[in-house]
């Protein structure tokens, strides 16, 4: 088994995370705490994987655990919203393991804890959170970065964790101060990639720290913008209405394949209904082959200002 350095305590999604795997993307906890919410450790899971999975399976899921295997990388086990266990396979590929720990594993943790995870980025605007959701490659992080260049703050990139107050107000939890941007976006913003490390197996996508523009307090979710690629040359903005709102949330729930397997179908529908009853949702269609992030920011801000006036 891999030898690891001393464990560190971090903060992410409002939780204290004690990890035997270094996670430089996360904020280090200011003070040592007796209350640890999530433990991340290393352990041989090969026997458990053989016991629970079949020869064709890459995932094992039930109401208490999520387990998956990434060939030549590791077996990952997520339990009860409290523990992430990693079992490296062959060579210890720490960069790759971190991607899955902070992505699929953390998304599973949120869902196990009853936190609604959306696939997207969230920006702080006028003391409220506005989410940018969409398929992979739609330009969510690039649009969020355009907001940062105009002085706004980031709450989260890639996974938007939403919880509900006692009054059922949806709140967005800050995740950690980093973005992932493609080289094309860096070029458009005039950012030199030599300052940043490329993401494993994505030589033209980079991890960008944004500590000075990170909003560290939960904010009420006030709106969602679904970003969609189109062959048209013009930007189109329209409100999402009716049952399409629920369908949009389902499509863009992070790792939505977990919903049924974790026995969370009713939970997801109930939380989705609470969200759509309290916020406006829009679809923002952008030209596929044109850089329009700055124009999209203007469209969104104009839309939000019109809501305020009403």
SULTANOR-V267186 format. One record per run of one state. SS is the DSSP state (@ for helix, = for strand, . for the rest). FROM is the first residue (numbers start at 1). TO is the last residue. Records with the same first field share a line. If there is no record, write none. Layout:
SS->FROM-TO ; FROM-TO
This chain:
.->1-7 ; 13-14 ; 20-26 ; 29-37 ; 43-45 ; 53-58 ; 62-64 ; 71-73 ; 80-82 ; 89-93 ; 113-115 ; 126-127 ; 135-139 ; 150-152 ; 157-158 ; 165-169 ; 174-177 ; 190-192 ; 196-196 ; 200-201 ; 210-210 ; 215-218 ; 231-235 ; 240-243 ; 252-252 ; 254-257 ; 262-264 ; 277-279 ; 288-292 ; 310-310
=->8-12 ; 15-19 ; 27-28 ; 38-42 ; 59-61 ; 65-70 ; 74-79 ; 83-88 ; 116-125 ; 128-134 ; 153-156 ; 159-164 ; 170-173 ; 178-182 ; 197-199 ; 202-209 ; 214-214 ; 219-230 ; 236-239 ; 253-253 ; 280-287
@->46-52 ; 94-112 ; 140-149 ; 183-189 ; 193-195 ; 211-213 ; 244-251 ; 258-261 ; 265-276 ; 293-309
